[in-house]
Amino acid sequence: MDADEIKKQVGFAAVDEFVKSGMRLGLGTGSTAVWAVRRLGGLLKAGKLQGILAVATSSQTEMECQKAGVPLRSLNDPEIGGCLDFAVDGADEVDENLNLTKGGGGALLIEKIVAYSAAKFVVVVDSSKLVKNLGIAFPVPTEVLREARLAAAKAFAALGAEAQVRMAVKKMGAVITDNGNILLDLKFSRAFDPAEMEALLSRIPGVLGNGVFSQHVAEVMVGYPDGRIGRLKKTEPQTP
């Protein structure tokens, strides 16, 4: 089974198992989460789900929802009220304690707001995303005000991370997020405590969001090349 088929299978499985009619949903961004959006759209068109309202985490996901016929609202819409029943998203890396890094697609700020606003948050990945330590093989994204670029980079260095501005492709200059900010990707040379690092990164002035997710991950569904879907759950809550 190739990578795209694995992502499709696990994205479909999450919707089939967890999404019920009448739910308020958070829909993530990326190559695995997009399959959850497409499955949701198919079930709505077939009449197997009804009364769904969704919050998209990026302009990419918003366009996919529009194409799939998924009704969209904002998190501030009175019908949503800042609370979601269920959210599904992918991840860049998942460690053995179900801490994540996210933001390879540049939507980490809204992804975190949506994920942490959901009563249940399930992550869908293929098995290549499972790692021992976060932030070493794949960088940790951060969303930063442009005016804070150098000051934030110095603060990141003090935490043991080398920061690089994410540069755009087919456009001069840096990647600009949906929120009008830049992305600094952090490469760590040694392991860190995810809960502690998430809190430390959040305290740096000018850093609006970071891609470490150490809280609220209920379950990770993992797709394998042989067609299996593994289930990873936290055995005990982590201290924030």
C-alpha positions in Angstrom: 0.0 0.0 0.0 1.5 3.4 -1.0 1.7 6.5 1.2 -1.4 8.2 -0.3 -3.5 5.1 0.1 -2.4 4.7 3.7 -3.3 8.4 4.4 -6.7 7.9 2.7 -7.5 4.8 4.7 -6.7 6.3 8.1 -8.4 9.6 7.3 -11.6 7.7 6.3 -11.4 5.5 9.4 -11.4 8.5 11.8 -14.5 10.0 10.3 -16.3 6.6 10.1 -15.6 5.9 13.8 -16.0 9.2 15.5 -18.2 11.6 13.5 -21.9 11.6 14.3 -24.8 13.7 12.9 -25.2 17.0 14.5 -21.6 17.4 15.5 -19.5 20.6 15.5 -16.2 19.5 14.0 -12.7 20.9 13.7 -11.0 19.9 10.5 -7.2 19.9 10.2 -4.7 20.7 7.4 -2.4 18.5 5.4 -2.1 15.4 3.2 -3.7 13.0 5.7 -6.4 15.3 7.2 -7.6 16.2 3.7 -8.9 12.6 3.4 -11.1 13.1 6.5 -12.6 16.2 4.8 -13.3 14.2 1.6 -14.9 11.3 3.5 -17.0 13.7 5.5 -18.2 15.4 2.3 -19.1 12.0 0.7 -21.1 10.9 3.8 -23.0 14.2 3.8 -23.8 14.0 0.1 -25.0 10.4 0.6 -27.3 11.5 3.5 -25.5 9.3 6.0 -24.6 12.3 8.1 -26.7 15.4 8.7 -26.5 18.6 10.7 -22.7 18.9 10.6 -21.0 22.2 11.1 -17.3 22.5 10.6 -14.4 24.8 11.4 -11.5 24.8 9.0 -7.9 25.3 10.2 -6.6 26.8 7.0 -7.5 28.3 3.7 -6.5 25.0 2.1 -8.9 23.1 4.3 -11.6 25.7 3.7 -11.3 25.2 -0.1 -11.5 21.4 0.4 -14.6 21.8 2.5 -16.3 24.0 -0.1 -15.4 21.5 -2.8 -16.8 18.6 -0.7 -20.0 20.4 0.4 -19.1 20.6 4.1 -20.9 23.5 5.9 -18.4 25.9 7.4 -18.5 28.2 10.4 -15.9 30.2 12.4 -15.0 29.2 15.9 -16.7 32.4 17.0 -20.0 31.7 15.2 -22.9 31.5 17.7 -23.7 28.0 16.4 -20.2 26.9 17.4 -19.7 29.1 20.5 -16.0 28.5 20.8 -16.5 24.7 21.5 -16.2 21.7 19.2 -17.4 18.1 19.8 -14.6 16.6 17.8 -11.4 17.6 15.9 -9.3 15.5 13.6 -5.9 16.5 12.2 -2.5 15.1 11.0 0.9 15.6 12.6 4.5 16.0 11.5 5.8 13.8 14.3 4.4 11.8 17.1 6.4 10.5 20.1 5.8 7.5 22.3 3.9 9.6 24.8 1.6 11.0 22.1 3.1 14.4 22.1 3.1 16.0 18.6 4.7 18.5 16.4 2.5 20.1 13.8 2.7 23.0 11.4 4.6 21.6 8.3 1.7 23.0 6.3 2.0 26.4 8.0 -1.4 26.3 9.9 -0.2 25.6 13.4 -1.7 28.6 15.2 -5.3 27.9 14.1 -4.7 24.1 14.3 -3.8 24.4 18.0 -6.8 26.7 18.8 -9.2 24.3 17.1 -7.6 21.2 18.6 -7.6 22.5 22.1 -11.2 23.7 21.7 -12.5 20.2 21.0 -14.0 17.8 23.5 -12.1 15.0 21.7 -9.0 15.4 19.5 -7.8 12.5 17.3 -4.7 12.5 15.2 -4.3 10.6 11.9 -0.8 9.7 10.6 1.0 7.1 8.6 3.7 5.1 10.5 6.6 7.1 9.2 5.6 10.0 11.6 6.3 7.9 14.7 9.6 9.0 16.4 11.4 8.7 19.7 12.1 12.4 20.2 10.4 15.4 18.6 12.1 18.2 16.8 15.4 16.5 15.8 14.6 14.9 12.5 11.8 17.3 11.6 11.8 21.0 12.7 9.3 22.5 15.1 7.4 25.3 13.4 6.6 28.6 15.1 4.4 31.5 13.9 6.1 34.8 14.7 5.3 38.5 14.1 7.7 39.8 11.5 8.9 42.6 13.8 9.9 39.9 16.4 12.0 37.8 14.0 15.5 38.5 15.4 14.5 38.8 19.0 12.6 35.5 18.8 15.5 33.8 17.0 17.8 34.7 19.9 15.3 33.4 22.5 15.0 30.1 20.5 18.8 29.8 20.5 18.8 30.1 24.3 16.5 27.1 24.4 18.8 25.1 22.2 17.2 25.5 18.8 18.5 26.9 15.6 15.8 29.0 13.9 15.4 29.3 10.1 12.8 31.5 8.4 10.7 29.4 6.1 11.1 30.7 2.6 8.4 30.6 0.0 8.5 28.6 -3.2 7.6 30.5 -6.5 7.4 33.7 -4.5 10.2 36.0 -3.3 10.7 36.2 0.4 9.3 34.4 3.4 6.2 32.2 3.7 3.3 34.4 5.0 0.7 32.5 7.0 -3.1 32.9 6.7 -2.8 35.2 9.7 -0.2 37.5 8.0 2.8 36.3 10.0 6.1 34.5 9.2 7.2 31.0 10.2 10.5 30.2 12.0 11.3 26.5 11.9 13.3 25.2 14.9 15.9 22.4 14.7 16.9 20.9 18.0 20.1 19.0 18.5 19.0 17.2 21.6 15.8 15.9 23.1 13.5 18.1 25.2 10.5 17.8 27.4 7.5 18.6 25.1 5.2 20.0 27.8 8.0 22.3 29.2 9.1 23.4 25.7 5.5 24.2 24.6 5.1 26.4 27.6 8.5 28.1 27.2 7.9 28.8 23.5 4.5 30.3 24.3 6.1 32.8 26.7 8.4 34.4 24.1 7.2 37.9 23.1 6.1 38.0 19.4 5.7 34.2 19.2 2.0 33.7 18.4 2.0 30.0 18.2 4.3 26.9 18.3 4.0 23.5 16.8 4.4 21.4 20.0 1.2 19.8 21.0 1.6 18.2 24.5 -2.0 18.5 25.7 -5.4 17.2 24.8 -4.4 14.5 22.3 -6.9 11.7 23.0 -5.8 9.2 20.5 -3.6 8.7 17.5 -4.7 6.4 14.6 -1.7 5.1 12.7 -1.8 3.7 9.1 0.7 1.0 8.2 1.9 -0.2 4.7 0.3 -3.6 5.2 -3.2 -2.0 5.6 -3.4 -2.2 9.4 -4.6 0.8 11.5 -2.9 1.0 14.9 -4.4 2.8 17.9 -2.3 4.7 20.3 -3.8 6.2 23.5 -2.4 8.0 26.5 -2.4 5.8 29.6 -2.4 8.7 32.0 -2.9 12.5 31.6 0.3 14.6 31.3 1.0 17.6 33.5 0.7 20.7 31.4 
